[in-house]
C-alpha cells in the first residue's frame, strides 16, 4: 500500500498561497488538499473555483484533491472540475442526491470521493462504496484547522477497509506523526496534514517519515 501525504493549503500562508504551494511541492508531497466551505455546511468560509484555477496555473505538477464541505455541492461540481481539480469529494451528509452528484463528478472525468463526518454512521456510505475512488474520513469536526484527532475515526477506517480492500481511504484532521502510524495500520493510505505539515521544522522530513512508515 502506497502512502500519500496531502498537505492542506488551508493551514498555509493565506496571504501568499503560491508560496505555500511551492513549499508543498518542495517537500516531496504529491497531493495538494483544498478545503472548500460554504458557511452553512460548516461555520466557516474558504476558497472557491477561482482559487483552485489560480493554484493549478502555478504548474507545479501536484494532484489537486478538492474537498467540498457544502450543503449543495451539485451546483459547483462543473466549476471545480473545469478549474483543475483531479479528485472531488462531497459529503454523504450533503443535502443533494448523493448518487447523482457522484455520477456527475465521474462524468466530468474526475476521480470521485465521498466524505463522512465523525458523528455519521459508517453504514451511510456503504451503498456508494463500490462506485467511488476514495472515502474521506474526517478525524475532526470539519471547518477549522488545529483540532484534536477523534480516535473513533480509526474504527471507521478499519470498517471501510474490511468492506472494500481496494478503495483509497483518506483521513483528514488532527493528523501528526504519532497518530499517522495508527491510521496507516488501520488501512488509511492518504493522510491530510495541515497544521502539522506547515508547523514542521522540516516539511520534507515530515512527509518522508509518514510516506515511508
C-alpha positions as CSV (number, residue, x, y, z in Angstrom):
1,X,0.0,0.0,0.0
2,X,1.5,3.3,-1.1
3,X,1.1,6.1,1.5
4,X,0.4,9.6,0.4
5,X,0.6,12.8,2.4
6,X,-1.8,15.5,1.2
7,X,-0.9,18.9,2.8
8,X,-3.9,21.1,3.4
9,X,-3.5,24.6,1.9
10,X,-6.0,26.0,4.5
11,X,-3.2,25.8,7.1
12,X,-0.7,27.6,4.8
13,X,0.1,31.2,4.4
14,X,-3.2,32.7,3.3
15,X,-1.6,36.0,2.3
16,X,0.7,34.1,-0.2
17,X,-0.9,30.9,-1.3
18,X,1.5,30.4,-4.1
19,X,4.5,30.2,-1.7
20,X,2.6,27.6,0.3
21,X,2.0,25.5,-2.8
22,X,5.7,25.8,-3.7
23,X,6.6,24.7,-0.1
24,X,4.3,21.6,-0.6
25,X,5.9,20.7,-3.9
26,X,9.4,21.2,-2.5
27,X,8.6,18.9,0.4
28,X,8.2,16.0,-2.0
29,X,4.4,15.7,-1.4
30,X,2.5,14.8,-4.5
31,X,-1.0,15.8,-3.4
32,X,-2.5,19.2,-2.5
33,X,-5.6,19.2,-0.4
34,X,-8.0,22.1,-0.8
35,X,-10.9,22.6,1.6
36,X,-14.0,24.4,0.2
37,X,-16.5,25.7,2.7
38,X,-19.8,27.5,2.2
39,X,-20.5,28.9,5.7
40,X,-23.6,26.6,6.0
41,X,-22.4,23.0,6.0
42,X,-19.6,24.2,8.3
43,X,-19.4,27.5,10.1
44,X,-16.5,28.8,8.0
45,X,-15.8,30.1,4.5
46,X,-12.9,29.0,2.4
47,X,-11.8,29.0,-1.2
48,X,-13.7,28.8,-4.5
49,X,-13.1,27.6,-8.0
50,X,-11.1,30.7,-8.9
51,X,-8.6,29.8,-6.2
52,X,-8.3,26.3,-7.5
53,X,-7.7,27.6,-11.0
54,X,-5.1,30.1,-9.8
55,X,-3.2,27.3,-8.0
56,X,-3.3,24.9,-10.9
57,X,-1.9,27.7,-13.0
58,X,1.3,27.5,-10.8
59,X,2.1,24.4,-12.9
60,X,3.8,22.6,-10.0
61,X,2.7,19.1,-11.0
62,X,0.6,18.4,-7.9
63,X,-2.6,16.2,-7.7
64,X,-5.4,18.5,-6.7
65,X,-7.6,16.9,-4.0
66,X,-10.7,19.1,-3.6
67,X,-12.9,18.6,-0.6
68,X,-16.3,20.2,-0.9
69,X,-17.9,20.9,2.5
70,X,-21.0,22.3,1.0
71,X,-24.8,21.8,1.6
72,X,-25.3,21.7,-2.2
73,X,-22.1,20.6,-3.9
74,X,-24.0,19.7,-7.0
75,X,-24.2,23.4,-8.1
76,X,-20.4,23.7,-8.2
77,X,-19.1,20.3,-9.5
78,X,-18.6,21.5,-13.1
79,X,-16.9,24.7,-11.9
80,X,-14.3,22.9,-9.8
81,X,-13.8,20.2,-12.5
82,X,-13.1,22.9,-15.1
83,X,-10.8,24.8,-12.6
84,X,-8.4,21.8,-12.5
85,X,-9.5,19.5,-9.6
86,X,-8.2,16.0,-10.1
87,X,-10.4,14.4,-7.4
88,X,-13.6,15.9,-6.0
89,X,-15.0,14.7,-2.7
90,X,-18.5,15.6,-1.5
91,X,-20.0,14.8,1.9
92,X,-22.5,12.0,2.4
93,X,-24.3,14.4,4.8
94,X,-24.8,16.9,2.0
95,X,-28.4,17.9,1.0
96,X,-28.1,16.8,-2.6
97,X,-28.9,13.4,-4.2
98,X,-25.6,11.7,-3.4
99,X,-25.6,9.1,-6.1
100,X,-26.4,11.6,-8.8
101,X,-23.7,14.0,-7.6
102,X,-21.1,11.3,-7.6
103,X,-22.0,10.3,-11.1
104,X,-21.7,13.9,-12.2
105,X,-18.2,14.1,-10.9
106,X,-17.3,11.0,-12.9
107,X,-18.9,12.4,-16.0
108,X,-16.5,15.3,-15.8
109,X,-13.6,12.9,-16.0
110,X,-12.6,13.4,-12.4
111,X,-11.9,10.9,-9.6
112,X,-14.8,10.6,-7.2
113,X,-14.6,11.0,-3.4
114,X,-17.2,10.6,-0.6
115,X,-16.5,12.2,2.8
116,X,-18.1,11.3,6.2
117,X,-18.2,13.3,9.4
118,X,-17.3,11.8,12.8
119,X,-20.8,11.6,14.1
120,X,-22.3,9.9,11.0
121,X,-22.7,6.1,11.0
122,X,-20.3,4.5,8.6
123,X,-23.0,2.4,7.1
124,X,-24.4,5.5,5.3
125,X,-21.5,5.4,2.8
126,X,-21.8,1.6,2.0
127,X,-24.3,1.9,-0.8
128,X,-21.8,4.1,-2.7
129,X,-18.6,2.4,-1.7
130,X,-18.1,0.4,-4.9
131,X,-18.6,3.5,-7.1
132,X,-16.1,5.9,-5.5
133,X,-12.3,6.1,-5.9
134,X,-11.8,7.4,-2.3
135,X,-13.5,7.7,1.0
136,X,-12.5,10.7,3.1
137,X,-12.9,10.0,6.8
138,X,-13.0,13.2,8.9
139,X,-10.8,12.9,12.0
140,X,-12.2,16.1,13.4
141,X,-15.4,18.1,13.1
142,X,-14.9,19.8,9.8
143,X,-14.4,23.6,9.4
144,X,-11.3,24.6,11.3
145,X,-7.6,23.6,11.4
146,X,-5.8,22.6,14.6
147,X,-8.4,20.4,16.2
148,X,-7.6,17.3,18.3
149,X,-7.9,13.9,16.5
150,X,-11.1,11.9,17.3
151,X,-9.9,8.4,17.9
152,X,-13.2,6.7,16.9
153,X,-12.2,7.7,13.3
154,X,-9.8,4.7,13.4
155,X,-12.7,2.3,13.7
156,X,-14.3,3.9,10.6
157,X,-11.1,3.4,8.6
158,X,-10.9,-0.2,9.7
159,X,-14.6,-0.9,8.8
160,X,-14.2,0.7,5.3
161,X,-11.0,-1.3,4.6
162,X,-12.7,-4.6,5.6
163,X,-15.7,-3.7,3.4
164,X,-13.6,-2.7,0.4
165,X,-10.0,-3.7,0.3
166,X,-9.1,-1.6,-2.8
167,X,-10.8,1.8,-2.3
168,X,-8.5,4.6,-1.2
169,X,-9.1,5.8,2.3
170,X,-8.1,9.4,3.3
171,X,-8.1,10.6,6.8
172,X,-8.4,14.4,7.4
173,X,-8.0,16.3,10.6
174,X,-5.7,16.2,13.6
175,X,-3.0,14.2,11.9
176,X,0.6,14.2,13.2
177,X,3.5,11.8,13.2
178,X,2.3,9.7,16.2
179,X,-1.3,9.0,15.1
180,X,-0.4,8.8,11.4
181,X,1.1,5.3,12.1
182,X,-2.2,4.2,13.7
183,X,-4.2,5.4,10.7
184,X,-2.0,3.6,8.3
185,X,-2.2,0.4,10.4
186,X,-6.0,0.5,10.2
187,X,-6.0,0.9,6.4
188,X,-5.6,4.6,5.5
189,X,-3.4,5.4,2.6
190,X,-3.9,9.2,2.1
191,X,-3.3,11.4,5.1
192,X,-4.2,15.1,5.1
193,X,-1.9,17.2,7.2
194,X,-2.3,20.9,7.7
195,X,-1.1,22.4,10.9
196,X,1.4,19.6,11.5
197,X,2.9,20.0,8.0
198,X,3.2,23.7,7.9
199,X,4.4,23.8,11.5
200,X,7.1,21.2,10.9
201,X,10.7,22.4,11.2
202,X,11.5,20.2,8.2
203,X,8.4,19.6,6.0
204,X,10.3,17.2,3.7
205,X,11.4,15.0,6.6
206,X,7.8,15.1,7.9
207,X,6.4,13.8,4.5
208,X,9.1,11.2,4.3
209,X,8.5,9.9,7.8
210,X,4.8,9.3,7.1
211,X,5.1,8.1,3.5
212,X,7.9,5.6,4.3
213,X,6.3,4.4,7.6
